[in-house]
Amino acid sequence: MIRHRFSVEQYHQMIDAGIFAPDDRLELIHGELVKMSPINRRHAAGVNRLNIILGRLLHQKALHIIQNPITLTDSEPQPDVAIVRWRDDFYLAGHPTPPDIYWVIEVADTTITYDRGVKVPLYLGAGIPEVWLVNLDEDCLEVYRQKEPQILRRGQSLTPLQFPEFVFGVDELLG
């Protein structure tokens, strides 16, 4: 099988040219176009919960962007949540890149194997210092920080590397 890999620039040109339908759910991962899974109710509720929690805490310290692209060397994934440096233009000039990103969060149920095996290493390999995987099926939070994951259960809490003043309860994140 012959595969064609696209650069981020080529991917943007295809988007600008209207090659993809408005309802196509695609990501660029390691130069390949990957079809994203549909969002089910449980996943949507998890992302909505994170949106509210992060909005209350991060007000004007950082932006939390929901299911929008971030630009990596050969990829443009769309994490469920990315916590990024505050910018007054809200990234109009370009999607956040690794130096802009404090941490990303993926909410996973049907996509747990893909998120854990492809997206987490992609983020860490790009230099994003912290990745949280909200594992809905196992009712836990997996925290990745350039080493073995830390598995947190209900009743536990954690502090993001870049914001030690914030403490998140796992129960609050899992709902």
C-alpha positions in Angstrom: 0.0 0.0 0.0 1.3 3.4 -0.9 0.6 6.2 1.5 0.9 9.9 0.9 2.0 12.0 3.8 0.9 15.6 4.0 2.7 18.5 5.7 0.7 20.7 8.1 1.0 23.4 5.4 -0.5 21.1 2.7 -3.3 20.2 5.1 -4.1 23.8 5.7 -4.1 24.4 1.9 -6.6 21.6 1.5 -8.8 23.0 4.3 -8.7 26.5 2.7 -9.5 25.1 -0.8 -12.7 23.4 0.6 -11.6 19.9 -0.2 -13.2 18.5 3.0 -16.9 18.7 3.8 -17.8 20.9 6.8 -18.9 17.8 8.8 -15.7 15.8 8.1 -14.1 15.0 11.4 -10.4 14.6 10.5 -7.0 15.1 12.2 -3.5 15.1 10.7 -1.5 12.6 12.7 2.2 12.0 11.6 1.4 13.4 8.2 -1.7 11.1 7.6 -5.3 12.1 7.6 -7.2 10.2 10.3 -10.9 10.1 10.6 -12.1 10.9 14.2 -14.7 8.9 16.0 -18.2 10.4 16.4 -18.7 12.1 19.8 -21.2 10.2 22.0 -23.1 11.6 24.9 -20.8 10.4 27.6 -17.7 11.9 25.9 -19.5 15.2 25.2 -20.6 15.4 28.9 -17.0 14.8 30.0 -15.7 17.6 27.8 -18.4 20.0 28.9 -17.6 19.3 32.5 -13.9 20.1 31.9 -14.9 23.2 30.1 -16.8 24.6 33.1 -14.2 23.5 35.7 -11.2 25.0 33.8 -13.1 28.2 32.9 -13.7 28.9 36.6 -10.1 28.4 37.5 -8.0 29.7 34.7 -9.8 33.0 34.0 -7.3 35.1 32.1 -4.3 33.1 33.3 -4.6 30.7 30.3 -7.0 29.8 27.6 -8.6 26.4 27.5 -9.6 25.5 24.0 -12.1 22.8 23.3 -11.7 20.3 20.4 -9.7 22.8 18.3 -6.5 22.0 16.5 -3.0 22.4 17.8 -0.1 22.4 15.4 2.8 19.9 15.9 5.7 19.2 13.5 3.9 16.8 11.2 0.5 16.6 12.9 -2.5 18.8 13.7 -4.6 16.8 16.3 -7.7 18.2 17.9 -7.4 17.3 21.6 -10.6 17.5 23.6 -9.1 20.3 25.7 -5.8 22.1 25.4 -4.7 24.6 28.1 -2.6 27.2 26.4 -0.9 30.5 27.1 -3.2 33.5 27.1 -3.1 35.5 23.9 -5.2 38.5 23.3 -5.9 37.4 19.6 -7.2 34.0 20.8 -4.7 32.4 18.3 -6.2 34.1 15.3 -2.6 34.2 13.8 -2.2 30.5 14.1 -3.1 27.4 16.2 -1.1 26.8 19.4 2.2 25.0 19.1 4.1 23.1 21.8 5.7 26.2 23.4 2.2 27.6 23.8 0.7 24.5 25.4 0.7 23.9 29.2 -1.1 20.6 29.0 -3.7 18.7 27.0 -6.6 16.5 28.1 -8.3 13.7 26.1 -11.6 12.2 27.3 -11.7 8.6 26.2 -14.2 5.7 26.2 -14.4 4.1 22.8 -11.0 5.7 21.8 -8.9 4.7 24.8 -6.5 2.4 22.9 -5.9 5.0 20.2 -5.6 7.9 22.6 -3.2 6.0 24.9 -1.1 4.4 22.1 -1.0 7.2 19.5 -2.1 10.6 20.8 -0.4 10.6 24.2 3.0 9.7 22.7 2.4 12.2 20.0 1.8 15.0 22.5 4.7 14.0 24.8 7.1 13.6 21.8 6.2 17.1 20.6 7.3 18.5 23.9 4.0 19.1 25.6 4.9 18.6 29.3 1.7 17.0 30.5 -1.2 15.0 29.2 -4.3 13.9 31.1 -6.4 11.0 29.8 -9.8 10.9 31.4 -10.5 7.2 31.2 -14.3 6.9 31.4 -14.4 3.1 31.0 -12.0 2.5 34.0 -13.3 5.5 36.0 -9.8 6.9 36.5 -7.5 9.7 35.4 -4.2 8.8 33.7 -1.6 11.5 34.0 1.5 11.4 31.7 4.5 13.6 32.4 7.4 12.2 30.3 7.6 9.0 32.4 5.3 6.1 33.5 1.7 7.2 33.8 0.2 8.0 37.1 -3.2 6.5 37.6 -5.4 8.5 39.8 -8.7 7.2 41.3 -11.7 8.8 42.9 -10.9 10.5 46.2 -7.4 11.6 44.9 -6.4 15.0 43.6 -3.7 16.4 41.4 -2.0 19.7 40.6 -0.9 20.6 37.1 2.8 21.2 36.6 2.4 24.7 35.3 -0.2 25.9 37.8 0.7 24.6 41.3 -1.9 26.8 42.9 -4.7 24.8 41.4 -5.9 21.5 42.8 -8.2 19.3 40.8 -10.2 16.5 42.5 -10.4 13.3 40.3 -14.1 13.0 41.3 -14.8 16.4 39.9 -13.1 15.6 36.6 -14.8 12.2 36.2 -18.2 13.5 37.2 
